[in-house]
Amino acid sequence: MASVRPFVLPGPAQNRLQAVTLPALSGNELSSYLMHRLIGVGFQGETLFLEKDLKQIYQQSMGNLNLVNQLAH
């Protein structure tokens, strides 16, 4: 059985990593957040998500950014 070794950055870079816990989005923030992400990758136009889609994403993610990103993908 192969052993798994943790990934470690070389030199001083390993000391500059931080873990950040972000608060969950509110239902009102979800649409703005998704549009911000879309614009960041070059999207131009109206939102891609209908109101029912936003409600479903929020209900399933409870505003957790990691889950929001996965569900919106």
C-alpha positions, 0 to 999 in steps of 0.5 A: 500500500502506498503511503500518502505524503502531505503537500508542503510548499518549499521554503518560506512559502509554507509559512504564508498560507492562511485558512479563512472562514467566510460567513454564509451569504444571505439570500439577498446576496446570492444573486450579486455574488453569482453575477460578480463571479460571472463578470469575473470570467468575462460574462456579459449580459443578463443573469443566467439564473432564474429566481427559482434557480437562485432559491434552489441554490440557496436552499441547498447551500444555505449560503455556504460559498463552497456549495454555492459555487458547486451548485452554480457550476 
